[in-house]
C-alpha cells in the first residue's frame, strides 16, 4: 500500500487523513483528486512587521511563475501575512525551525541579515538559495545579486547614494525584475465592515487617517504636536474628517491631540482590527512606520513624512507623495538629532496641507 501513497499531493497531511479521504473516503491509488505540488519555496523574512508586509510582492510573482508551488514563510509576525496566499505561515521558534532544517526545498530565500536567519539558510538543503547566508563565521551572500543590499546596509555613505526601492532590491536578490507587484495583507472584510460608521460620522467629508507616532527607536522622525494640531484644524476647515491612528506607544499623544484639535480618536487595537480601520479611510498621512506599509497595501493615497531615511527606498506605487524638511536632515538613520533646531520643525503644517490637497485632487477628486 505504501508504494501507492502520493506524498507530493497538496492534500497529503503525513499523519492524519487528508480532506478527500475524510469527506469522501478516497484513497491514494484510486483518488481522482490528486494534485501534486510543483516547487517547494521557503521565504525567511522575520521582522519587523512593516518589512514583512513590504516583502509580500514576492508572493505575487512566485504564484505567477509557479502556480502549483508550496510556499512556506518563516517570520516573527505571522499575523500580518495573508494566510490564503501562503501554504504554511510559521513562527520562528525551535519546533518550526527544526522541521524546516530537515526538509528539502527547490528555492530558499533569506532576506534578513540576522545571524540566526543567515545560519539557517546556510544549513538548508535547497536547489537554489538567494539572499543572505553564513560562512566563515560571518554573514555572506548566497549569490552576487545580494551584494548591493548587503553593502548599503553596512555603509551609510553608500546607502545614501542608493536609488533602488526596497521591492526592486529584493526582486534583484532573487534574480528577478520588479514589475509593480502589489503588497498583500491579512485583511478581514468582516472586521472592516464594523468601521463603516466612520462614513456616517464623516458625511461628505474626506476621511483622512493621521498616523502621528513613529515607535520608540528613531524618535528623530517625530513631528511636533503643535504642528499636528494646526494641520488638523486646517483639514477640518477644508472638509476633511481627521482620524488619529497609532498603537499603545501613541495612545497618550493621540488623546492629547484629540482633546486639543477635535480630531476623532477611536483608540488602539490589535493588528487585524487596525488594518480594518485603515481600510475605511480615504487617504492617509504617516511617518515611516508599519502604518505606512498597511496604507500602501490597502492602496490608500499616502502622504509620507521622511527625514532620516533614503526616500528612494520607498515604493508608493504612484499613489503617494513624500514630504521632507526643506532644510534637509543631518541624521541619516540617526536616533538623536545633531542640530539645535530639529529638522522636522522646518516641515511646516502648510507644506503638508498643500501636499494633502494636491494628492486628494489627483487621486480622489473633490466630493
Secondary structure, DSSP 4 states (H G I P E B T S, - for coil): -GGG--TTBTT--SSS--HHHHHH---GGG-S---B---EEEEE----HHHHHTTTHHHHHHHHH-TT-EEEEEES-GGGS-GGG-SEEEESSHHHHHHHHTSEEEEEEE----HHHHHHHHH-EEEEEEEEEEETTEEEESSGGGHHHHHHHH-HHHHTT----HHHHHHHHTT-----PPP-----HHHHHTTTHHHHHHTTSEEEEEE----SS-GGGPPPHHHHHHHHHHHHHTTEEEEEE--GGGHHHHHHHHHHH--EE-----HHHHHHHHTT-SEEEE-SSHHHHHHHHTT-EEEEE-SSS-GGG---TTSEEEE--TT--S-TT-SS--SSS-GGGGS-HHHHHHHHHHHHHHHT---
